[in-house]
Amino acid sequence: MFAFNPSTIGFGYFKLKALSQSTIDPRVTFVDESGNERKVPLPSSIARRLSQKVNKVSRFTVDFPCCVATLDGRVVSVDVPTAVEFANWRETKEWTSPIEKNIQVVKKLEGQDWMFDGQYAYRSDGELNEIHGSNFGFQPVRAYNLYKMDVGQTLDEIALSCLAYRKTDGTWQQTCPVTRASGGFLQLTGDVDTFNAGDQFVDNAVASSLALMDNTHIVNIKFVNYAAKRITDCFGYESIEPLGLPLLMIEHQTMSIVSLPQSVQQTSPAPFKFTQGVAWLIGLFGKVQTLDQMMVMKATVKMLLTKGNTQVETGMDDGEVPLKEKIAQLRQSLSTAPLIKFNK
């Protein structure tokens, strides 16, 4: 993991020129104090919030102020004035962003126990909790979300959790903050920023709650496609062998599972269980050497816990074959099938 260094954080007021509408690799363009135009990558969550503030305007032909916060040269927050604040700025050329106030909160986070994952400054908050009867666990942490320094109030400390898995030598491999826990219950699906009725939690005192996740949720091909590209870019092709791409190509009779319809990708299962996917991703954190790799892994875990899993129906008639058995039968029948048929 990476130590948090508050001395490298700073901010400045610039002129906003453009904001890309891409949801995959958004970028912001602004003119700095030297008059140079700079185009820099922007975290997706910041880009979405910024787009809402400017009513989805993508290019600015008139002077429009923005406040940009960076940490060690990396953009961590961007803010623009409201309509009322902009009208006042046009008259006075004065505007103060909440970033200016909240950055002072972040600068006070000193000490070697503070860590950074590209989004959160965080530190441990108590002992690691084991999930009874399994090799899974979670580490509670206290964190500050630097992506939200543009909000209109003081930046508050929040409670999050790092996922953990016990390795064969008895030590624990942890992720950065990717979920949260409360009262012994760990959130295993859903976004940490917003609670939804369908979010799933497991009881750390009940081992069967993890087995229930495997029975009610599948890892879908949408996740496989997402993880294959991003993890390959970080760690090479050998690292994605557990995704079972050749098997999926055989099952779906295509050399490009990326081209499958979205409806198929969201409802078709990957060749591994949900908990196996979680354990695999936790293990990959042991390969992380750069902050960029950390952010890729963080985004991949978030993908698995949100859009990368699909809830399946568990109720069925007595004569109905369970979905998992159908998949197993199909895979067994295709295991020796020829990939190519040569016909005269």
N, C-alpha and C positions, 0 to 999 in steps of 0.2 A: 504494500500500500504506500501511499505518497503523503509525506508530511505537508501540513498546511502552513504556508508562509505568508502571514498578513501584510508583511512589509512590501510585497510585490503588487498589492492591489491599488488601483487608481481609477480616476474617472476624468472625463472632459466633456465640454459642450461643443457640438459640431453642427453642421448643416446636413440634414438628411436629403439624399438624392434619389435613392431607389430602394425598394424592398421587394425581393422576389417572392412570388406566390407558390413556389415549390414546397411540397410537404416532405420531400426526401432530403434535399440538400439546400435549405434556404440560405440566402446571403443578403447582407445589408450593405448599401453603398452610401458613404458620407464623405464630406469634405472636411479635412482636419484643419488645425490652426495654421498650418503652413500653406493652405490652399491646395493641397494634394488630394486627389480623389482616391479613396480607399474602399476596396470591396472585400469584405471578410465573411467567413462562414458564421452562421447563427444557429444556436440550438433550436430545435423545432418548436418547443413549448414557448420560447421567447418570441419566435417569429409569429406564431398564432396569436398571441396576446397583442403583439405590436400591430398586426394586421387589423385586429378588431378596433384598436384605438384610432387608427387612421381611416376607418371605414373601407378597408380593403383597397385603398389607393396604392398603386405600385410605383409610380414615378412622381417626383415633385419638381415642378418647373419654377416655383417661387421659393424663396428662403423659408425653410421649415426647420426649427431647432430640434436637436435630439441630444440626449445624454447617454454616453457609452461608458460602461465600467469594464475594466479588464483586470485579470489576475495573471501575472507572469506573461503578459502579452496575449492572453486568451480572453475573448469576449465572454462575460458572464452575465451581463444585464444591459438592456437598452430601454430607454424611456423617451416618450414624446409628450408634449403638453396636450391637455384637453382642449376642446373648442374655445371655452372661455379663457383658458390660460394662453392659448395662441393669439386670441384677439388682443389680450393685454400685452403679450410679447411684441406684437407688431407696433404697438404704441410706445412701449418703454424699452424694448429689447432686454427685458429682465424676466427670467423664469428660473425657479429652483425646483429641481427634480427630487423626489424622495430618495433617489440613489445617493445623493449628497449626504443625507442624514444617516441612512442605513449603512453606508460604507464605514462610518465611524463605529458602528456596532461591531462590524466584522473585524476591524483593525484591533479590537480589544481581545480577540481570541488568541491569546498567547500561550505557549507551552508545547512541549514535545508530544503530548498525547492527542493533539488535534490533527486530524487527517483530512485529505481532500481527494474527491473522486471526479472533479470536473464540474460538479454541480453543488454538492454538499460539503460544508466544513463540518466534521463530526468527530465525536469521541465516545468511547465505551461508557455505558451507563449500567453497571452491574455485571453479574456473572453470566456466562453463556448458558442458555437453557437448552437441555436435551429434550427431544421428542421421544417419549417413553417407547421402548421396544424397537427403536430404529437407529440408524446412523445419522439422522438429520438433527439439526438444532438451529438456534437463532441467537444472535447477539444483539441485545437492545443498545441503542445509541441515542445520544442527543445531537441534534443537527440544526444547521442554519442553511436554508435554501438560497444560495446566492443568485439563482435565476429570478427570484422574486424581490430583489432589492428595489424594483420600480413601483411596488405597490404603495398605496397612500397611507401606510402606517408604519410603526416601528417594526423592524424585522424581529420576529419571535423565534425562540428555540422550539423545535418540534421533536416528538418522539418517533423514531423509526427503528428498523431492525435490519441486520445483515443476515442472510441465509448462511448456514454452516453445514458441513458434512465431515464425518469422522473418517480419516484416511486409515489405511491398513496398519500404519505405525502408531495409531492411537491419537495422533494430533488432529487438529481441526483445520480445514480449509474454509475461509470465509469469503463472502462477496463484499462489495461496498453496500451502503444502504439501498435496498431495493423493495422493501416491504415494511410492514409494521405489525406489532403485536399488542394485545391488550388483555389483561386478566388471564394469561396463560393460553390465549387463542392467537394463532398466527395466521395472517392473511396470505392465502396461497394463489388466489386469482383476483384480478382487478387492479385498478390504478391506485397508487398511494395518495394521489392528490384529491381524488373524489371517491366517496363510498357509493356503491350501487347495490340494489337489492340482490343482484345475482352473485355478488362477491362471495367466495368460499373461504372459510376459516377452518383450521384444524386445531384440535385440542392437544397441547403438548403432553398431556397425561394419558392420552388414549392412543395406542399404536394403531388401532383399526381405522382411525380417522384418515390416515395416509392411504390405506388400502381402499377406502371409500372414494378417495380422489381418483384413483386409478380406474375404479369401476364406473364413475360418473363423468369423467373427462378424458378426452383424447387429445394428443398433440396433433395438430392438423398440418397439412402440407403447406399452408401459408407460412407457418413458422419455419418449416424445412427450407423453403426457398429463401426466406429472409436470412436465416442463420448461415446457410451455405455460402452465400456471397460475402457476408461481413466477417465471418470467422476465417474463411479462406484468406481474405486480404490480410488478416492479422497473423495467422499461424500456419498457413499453407494448406494444401489439399489433404494431406494425411490426417489433419486434425478433425475433418468433417466425416470421417469414415462411419461413425456411429449413426449418422443421419440416414444411412441405407439408400442412397440415391439410385444405385443400379436396380435394387429390388422394386423401388417405386416406379422406375422407368418400365420395368417388365409388367407390373400390375396395371399400369395405365397405358401401356402400349405406345409410349412416346419417348423420344430422346430429349425432350424438353418439358419437364414438369412445370417450369415457370409459365409456359403457355397455356396450361390448363385453365378453364374458366374459374373465376373467383368462387363461384358456388361449390365447385368440386374441391378446390383447395381448402375451403373452410370446413367441409364435411368429411373429407377423406383422412384416415388416420395415418400417422407416421408409424414406422415399424418398431416403436418402443413405447413404454408406458410414460405417463405424465411424470411420475416421481423419478423415473430413470432419466428423463430429459432434464429435470431440475438438478439431479446429482451430477450429470455430465457437465452442465454449465458451471456449477460451483467449482468442479475440478479444474476447468479451464482458467479460472482466476489465478491458479498457481503458475500459469505461463505468462501472465501479464508482466511486462517490463516497462511500458510507457503509459503515460496518461491517456494518450489516444486509444491504446488498446483497452484500457480500463473503461473508457466511455463506450466503446463498441460492445464490450461484454455487458455493461450495465444496460444498454439499449436492447441487447438480445434477450436478457432475462426479462426485461419489461415486456418485450414482445411475447414471450412464452406465457407470462402471467396474465396477459390481456387478450390480444387478438390471436395469439398462437395456440390457444386451446379452445376446444368446443365441448360444451356439455351435451351428453347423450342421454337418451331415455333408458331407464333401467327396468321399468315395468314391461312385462310381455306375457303372452299366452303360454300355456304349458307346452304346446306343440311348436312354439317359435324357437328357432335356433338363435342364441345370443350373438350379437354383432362380433364379439371377439373370436367366437368359434368359427364364424363365417370367414373372417379374415385369415385365421390360422389354416383353415381348409384350403382357401384360395392360394395362400403362399406355399403350402405343401405341394399342391398340384402343379404350380408353376416353377417349382424349384429345379426340375429337370427338363423343362420345356425348351425347345430350341429357340434361340433368339432370331434366327433368320431361316427362312424357307426358300430353297431354290427350286423353282418350278420350270419345267421345259416350256 
